[in-house]
Amino acid sequence: MRSLSLAVCGLLLAGPGFAQSPNWLNARTIEIDMKNFAFVPATITLQRGVPYRLRFVNTAGGGHNFVAKAFFEQASIAPASRSTINKGEVDLGGGESGDVRLVVNRIGTYDVHCSHFMHSIFGMKGKIVVR
């Protein structure tokens, strides 16, 4: 009986680690347009615990990236999306697009920017607000 009680306590303490995996087919889609020196929208508002499909579309002729290391580190990323993120960023060439499916785990505000030379100085930055 003691071992059963310990097993139940262990499952309760584990919390979200044992939660059912998200249904990625029902994920809410948010499109992020990477234009010349702007992210549209510049502010992305998400809810903690909700599955999202972030659809990145680079409509510019040159490359851009979406750098959000702290944001991506705390999120649960779908296995199929992990290769789209490299060291906390999504990097796309001109005319390319890519999807990241994730669930946000922590409430907070996360800064994002394009790290290509001078892009953030010209305004290619924004934030992600998680409620």
Backbone as JSON, one array per atom type, in Angstrom:
{
  "sequence": "MRSLSLAVCGLLLAGPGFAQSPNWLNARTIEIDMKNFAFVPATITLQRGVPYRLRFVNTAGGGHNFVAKAFFEQASIAPASRSTINKGEVDLGGGESGDVRLVVNRIGTYDVHCSHFMHSIFGMKGKIVVR",
  "N": [[0.83, -1.2, 0.0], [1.96, 1.19, 0.76], [3.81, 1.66, -1.33], [2.07, 2.09, -3.46], [0.83, 4.47, -2.65], [3.05, 6.18, -2.73], [3.58, 6.12, -5.47], [1.28, 7.33, -6.53], [1.5, 9.88, -5.36], [3.86, 10.69, -6.6], [3.01, 10.9, -9.28], [1.16, 12.98, -9.05], [2.81, 15.09, -8.22], [4.41, 15.33, -10.44], [2.92, 16.66, -12.31], [2.34, 18.73, -15.15], [4.15, 17.33, -16.75], [3.2, 14.81, -17.25], [1.01, 15.32, -18.69], [-1.48, 15.13, -21.28], [-0.4, 15.01, -24.66], [-0.39, 17.89, -26.84], [-3.01, 18.59, -29.22], [-1.99, 19.08, -32.2], [-3.24, 19.56, -34.62], [-5.38, 21.15, -34.06], [-4.26, 23.52, -33.32], [-3.97, 27.02, -32.7], [-3.5, 29.34, -35.28], [-1.08, 31.78, -35.91], [0.01, 34.25, -37.98], [3.12, 35.55, -38.83], [4.52, 38.14, -40.36], [7.48, 38.77, -41.99], [8.81, 41.52, -42.92], [10.61, 44.03, -44.83], [12.49, 45.34, -42.44], [10.54, 45.14, -40.4], [8.34, 43.38, -38.2], [5.21, 41.96, -38.59], [2.42, 41.0, -36.97], [3.88, 43.4, -34.65], [3.65, 43.04, -31.97], [2.86, 40.13, -30.34], [0.32, 38.35, -28.89], [-0.21, 35.77, -26.66], [-1.7, 32.87, -25.07], [-0.94, 31.15, -22.13], [-0.33, 27.66, -22.09], [-1.85, 26.97, -24.31], [-2.04, 25.4, -27.49], [-0.17, 26.53, -30.28], [0.33, 27.48, -33.69], [2.85, 29.01, -35.09], [3.24, 30.83, -37.86], [5.67, 31.73, -39.91], [6.42, 34.1, -42.33], [8.44, 35.25, -44.78], [8.3, 37.97, -46.57], [10.03, 39.58, -47.82], [12.77, 40.33, -50.09], [15.31, 39.67, -49.23], [17.13, 37.87, -46.62], [15.83, 37.24, -43.28], [15.62, 37.01, -39.7], [14.01, 35.68, -36.76], [14.54, 36.28, -33.68], [14.26, 34.95, -30.55], [15.21, 33.89, -28.01], [14.82, 33.43, -25.16], [12.06, 33.09, -25.11], [11.6, 30.81, -26.81], [13.08, 28.92, -25.35], [11.57, 28.41, -23.02], [9.27, 27.29, -23.97], [7.21, 24.48, -24.98], [8.08, 22.66, -27.62], [6.78, 21.3, -30.6], [7.78, 18.09, -31.78], [8.17, 17.9, -34.63], [8.7, 20.53, -35.28], [11.08, 21.3, -34.19], [13.45, 21.4, -35.69], [13.2, 23.73, -37.11], [13.85, 25.79, -35.48], [16.81, 27.27, -34.5], [19.2, 27.62, -32.14], [17.53, 29.37, -30.7], [16.3, 30.91, -32.65], [14.43, 31.64, -35.65], [15.27, 31.37, -38.9], [14.97, 32.72, -42.06], [15.23, 32.72, -45.6], [14.81, 35.1, -48.31], [11.46, 35.24, -49.39], [10.83, 32.79, -48.24], [9.07, 30.5, -46.0], [7.99, 29.25, -42.8], [6.92, 26.98, -40.22], [6.23, 26.89, -36.72], [5.24, 24.89, -34.19], [3.95, 25.08, -30.99], [3.62, 25.13, -27.37], [3.15, 27.51, -24.95], [4.76, 27.9, -21.87], [5.27, 29.69, -19.75], [4.09, 32.66, -18.24], [4.64, 36.0, -19.27], [6.68, 38.66, -20.71], [8.39, 38.75, -23.72], [11.18, 39.73, -25.53], [11.74, 40.21, -29.03], [13.73, 40.15, -32.02], [15.34, 40.98, -35.16], [18.43, 39.77, -36.02], [20.08, 40.37, -38.11], [22.45, 42.5, -39.74], [21.99, 45.75, -38.67], [19.19, 45.6, -38.86], [17.41, 45.49, -36.6], [17.87, 48.0, -35.54], [16.74, 49.57, -37.48], [14.12, 49.07, -36.94], [13.16, 46.44, -36.83], [11.92, 44.74, -34.67], [10.2, 43.48, -31.77], [7.69, 42.14, -29.55], [6.64, 39.38, -27.51], [3.81, 38.68, -25.75], [2.73, 36.86, -23.08], [-0.07, 35.58, -21.56]],
  "CA": [[0.0, 0.0, 0.0], [2.86, 2.34, 0.83], [4.38, 1.92, -2.66], [1.0, 2.66, -4.28], [0.69, 5.86, -2.23], [4.2, 6.91, -3.26], [3.41, 6.24, -6.92], [0.23, 8.34, -6.76], [2.1, 11.17, -5.01], [4.81, 11.01, -7.66], [2.26, 11.35, -10.46], [0.58, 14.29, -8.74], [3.88, 16.08, -8.2], [4.97, 15.48, -11.79], [2.08, 17.66, -12.95], [2.21, 18.8, -16.6], [5.02, 16.4, -17.45], [2.42, 13.65, -17.63], [-0.2, 15.8, -19.37], [-1.7, 14.62, -22.63], [0.27, 15.87, -25.63], [-1.33, 18.78, -27.52], [-3.55, 18.24, -30.53], [-1.41, 20.1, -33.07], [-4.15, 19.86, -35.72], [-6.29, 22.2, -33.61], [-3.48, 24.66, -32.83], [-4.33, 28.34, -33.23], [-2.47, 29.84, -36.18], [-0.75, 33.2, -35.92], [0.97, 34.51, -39.05], [4.08, 36.62, -38.55], [5.09, 38.59, -41.62], [8.81, 39.35, -41.84], [8.97, 42.46, -44.03], [11.84, 44.8, -44.69], [12.65, 46.09, -41.21], [9.37, 45.1, -39.53], [7.54, 42.18, -37.97], [3.78, 42.28, -38.54], [2.34, 42.07, -35.98], [5.07, 43.64, -33.83], [3.34, 42.46, -30.66], [2.11, 38.88, -30.45], [-0.25, 38.01, -27.58], [-0.52, 34.34, -26.57], [-2.17, 32.37, -23.78], [-0.16, 30.04, -21.6], [-0.96, 26.35, -22.13], [-2.64, 26.79, -25.54], [-1.19, 25.06, -28.65], [-0.13, 27.52, -31.36], [1.15, 27.3, -34.9], [3.39, 30.29, -35.52], [3.54, 30.73, -39.29], [6.59, 32.8, -40.28], [6.45, 34.32, -43.78], [9.37, 36.32, -45.15], [7.84, 38.54, -47.83], [11.1, 40.42, -48.35], [13.67, 39.69, -51.03], [16.49, 39.19, -48.51], [16.91, 37.06, -45.43], [15.51, 37.8, -41.97], [15.41, 36.0, -38.66], [13.13, 36.0, -35.64], [15.34, 35.84, -32.54], [13.48, 34.99, -29.31], [15.83, 32.78, -27.28], [14.14, 33.16, -23.88], [10.72, 32.6, -25.42], [11.66, 29.43, -27.3], [13.62, 28.05, -24.3], [10.55, 28.03, -22.04], [8.12, 26.69, -24.65], [7.23, 23.07, -25.39], [8.07, 22.69, -29.08], [6.39, 20.04, -31.24], [8.96, 17.43, -32.36], [8.33, 18.22, -36.05], [9.09, 21.94, -35.43], [12.36, 21.58, -33.53], [14.51, 21.71, -36.66], [12.97, 25.08, -37.64], [14.45, 26.72, -34.53], [18.23, 27.01, -34.29], [19.76, 28.52, -31.12], [16.56, 30.38, -30.3], [15.85, 31.77, -33.74], [13.9, 31.12, -36.91], [16.0, 32.09, -39.95], [14.35, 32.46, -43.37], [15.68, 33.46, -46.76], [13.77, 35.87, -48.99], [10.37, 34.47, -49.96], [10.61, 31.51, -47.56], [8.15, 30.47, -44.86], [8.19, 28.11, -41.91], [5.98, 26.86, -39.11], [6.67, 26.39, -35.41], [4.11, 24.53, -33.33], [4.43, 25.11, -29.61], [2.77, 25.5, -26.24], [3.9, 28.41, -24.08], [4.67, 27.43, -20.49], [5.42, 30.74, -18.74], [3.54, 34.0, -18.45], [5.69, 37.01, -19.29], [6.89, 39.43, -21.94], [9.64, 38.31, -24.33], [11.63, 40.57, -26.65], [12.16, 39.56, -30.28], [14.39, 41.05, -32.96], [16.09, 40.4, -36.27], [19.84, 40.03, -35.7], [20.85, 40.73, -39.3], [23.1, 43.79, -39.56], [21.21, 46.99, -38.64], [17.75, 45.41, -39.03], [16.65, 45.9, -35.41], [18.01, 49.46, -35.41], [15.76, 50.15, -38.4], [12.77, 48.82, -36.45], [12.72, 45.05, -36.91], [11.88, 44.19, -33.32], [8.85, 43.4, -31.23], [7.59, 41.41, -28.29], [5.61, 38.36, -27.33], [3.19, 38.8, -24.43], [2.04, 35.62, -22.72], [-0.99, 35.79, -20.42]],
  "C": [[0.87, 1.26, 0.0], [3.43, 2.68, -0.56], [3.33, 2.51, -3.61], [0.81, 4.13, -3.94], [1.83, 6.7, -2.77], [4.07, 7.11, -4.77], [2.38, 7.31, -7.26], [0.78, 9.73, -6.46], [3.08, 11.62, -6.1], [4.12, 11.52, -8.91], [1.67, 12.73, -10.24], [1.64, 15.38, -8.76], [4.46, 16.33, -9.58], [4.18, 16.5, -12.6], [2.07, 17.58, -14.46], [3.12, 17.85, -17.37], [4.28, 15.17, -17.92], [1.13, 14.05, -18.36], [-0.27, 15.2, -20.78], [-1.02, 15.56, -23.62], [-0.77, 16.68, -26.41], [-1.82, 18.2, -28.84], [-3.1, 19.33, -31.49], [-2.31, 20.44, -34.25], [-5.12, 20.98, -35.36], [-5.56, 23.43, -33.08], [-3.96, 25.96, -33.48], [-3.18, 28.85, -34.09], [-2.32, 31.35, -36.05], [0.31, 33.4, -37.0], [1.82, 35.72, -38.69], [4.77, 36.94, -39.87], [6.43, 39.26, -41.33], [9.05, 40.21, -43.08], [10.33, 43.14, -43.91], [11.74, 45.7, -43.47], [11.39, 46.17, -40.35], [8.85, 43.67, -39.39], [6.09, 42.63, -37.9], [3.04, 41.01, -38.15], [3.64, 42.21, -35.19], [4.89, 43.1, -32.42], [2.43, 41.26, -30.87], [1.63, 38.52, -29.06], [-0.71, 36.56, -27.61], [-1.04, 34.01, -25.18], [-1.32, 31.17, -23.37], [-0.98, 28.75, -21.69], [-1.77, 26.04, -23.37], [-1.7, 26.41, -26.69], [-1.32, 26.12, -29.75], [0.7, 27.0, -32.52], [1.58, 28.71, -35.3], [3.87, 30.12, -36.96], [4.39, 31.94, -39.67], [6.65, 32.89, -41.79], [7.37, 35.5, -44.05], [8.96, 36.82, -46.53], [8.89, 39.43, -48.48], [11.97, 39.62, -49.33], [14.9, 39.1, -50.36], [16.12, 38.42, -47.26], [16.59, 37.87, -44.18], [15.47, 36.66, -40.97], [14.55, 36.57, -37.56], [13.84, 35.42, -34.42], [14.52, 36.05, -31.27], [13.95, 33.85, -28.41], [15.09, 32.44, -26.0], [12.75, 32.59, -24.11], [10.75, 31.13, -25.84], [12.18, 28.46, -26.24], [12.54, 27.57, -23.33], [9.37, 27.31, -22.66], [8.32, 25.19, -24.87], [7.03, 23.05, -26.9], [7.67, 21.32, -29.62], [7.63, 19.41, -31.88], [9.21, 17.8, -33.83], [8.82, 19.65, -36.29], [10.49, 22.23, -34.9], [13.47, 21.96, -34.5], [14.36, 23.11, -37.27], [13.63, 26.13, -36.76], [15.9, 26.31, -34.32], [18.78, 28.06, -33.32], [18.82, 29.68, -30.8], [16.09, 31.3, -31.4], [15.31, 30.98, -34.92], [14.52, 31.98, -38.0], [15.42, 31.7, -41.31], [14.99, 33.32, -44.45], [14.52, 34.22, -47.38], [12.74, 34.97, -49.63], [10.08, 33.15, -49.28], [9.58, 31.65, -46.43], [8.45, 29.23, -44.03], [7.22, 28.15, -40.76], [6.68, 26.36, -37.85], [5.41, 26.13, -34.6], [4.64, 24.41, -31.9], [3.31, 25.38, -28.63], [3.64, 26.33, -25.32], [3.67, 27.99, -22.64], [4.7, 28.53, -19.44], [4.81, 32.06, -19.17], [4.7, 34.99, -18.43], [5.72, 37.75, -20.61], [8.29, 39.1, -22.45], [9.97, 39.21, -25.51], [12.01, 39.71, -27.84], [12.83, 40.6, -31.17], [14.97, 40.26, -34.12], [17.55, 40.77, -36.02], [20.69, 40.32, -36.94], [21.32, 42.18, -39.16], [22.14, 44.97, -39.75], [19.69, 46.81, -38.71], [16.96, 45.85, -37.8], [16.75, 47.4, -35.18], [17.0, 50.17, -36.32], [14.32, 49.79, -38.05], [12.3, 47.38, -36.47], [12.86, 44.39, -35.54], [10.44, 44.19, -32.85], [8.86, 42.67, -29.91], [6.48, 40.37, -28.37], [5.11, 38.51, -25.91], [2.4, 37.53, -24.17], [1.22, 35.89, -21.47], [-1.46, 34.47, -19.88]]
}
